[in-house]
């Protein structure tokens, strides 16, 4: 069966493992991979009936659901996938005694570069700034394609940014920048991405989705248990980075699983109030609006 899959350039997603293997094809699934610049673009593609499933952070999914998009998260993938980096003159959160306000005050007058508006990174950093009471003093600059951010740092246009673990590696290697907040400090257990499917696929093609999730979990385990082999595979699939880069990226944020744990759900539900306060959604979403657990329960992946 043909499966239209939306994915991002985010290298720690299992999309690049599945592209590099023939597991889907052997399972009778014909994947049609479609690349997008960020989660909000995947939501728009769902709204235009261009996708069956997607690799996406849950906040943009929730924004889409609030607008009437009929999709559900059917599997996890990774947690804690947002880091903050800055050029050397700035202090880390730890150096600021983990004082959020003291840490952020050093960025007054600077723009914080971030993936697209409504992405999980965008929601996390805006909430982080708001909690410190500095939303009127620090601005966030959203990039439609997150891959443009390292270039902006290298050119001196930007001194601080949030993004995926790969941003931390790029910043260290090529931009003379460092990680100032590790992923577990910005928002513990945040659902950096999950597998989201249309309700039509869930109801009409459950066996296909079950097969996909099984292979997605196999890929998660491959990353966790064989990071060196996984790194070589991803590097060979992408062809523009080396295996050491991928391995270093895996090490920045190593929590991979197709399961949907209670922590994954509770962290997701914490976003409801934040999204509403930031004006991204208009109503209080409930767990049943966001998740369909039938597949992970059948596979015992919770």
Buried (B, 14 or more C-beta within 10 A) or exposed (E): EEBBBBBBBBBBBBBBBBBBBEBBEEEEBEBEEBEBBBBBBBBBBBBEEBBBBBBBBBBBBBBBBBEEBEBBBBBBBBBBBBBBBBBEEBEBBEEBEEEBEBBBBBBEEBBBBBBBBBBBBBBBBBBBBBEBEBBEEBEBBBBEBBBEBBBBBBEEEBBBBBBBBBBBBBBBBEBEBBBBBBBBBBBEBBBBBBBBBBEEBBEEBBEBBBBBBBBBBBBBBBBBEEBEEBBBBBBEBBEEBEBBBBBBBBEBBBBBBBBBBEEBBEBBBBBBEBBBEBEBBEEEBEEEEBBBBBBBEEBEBB
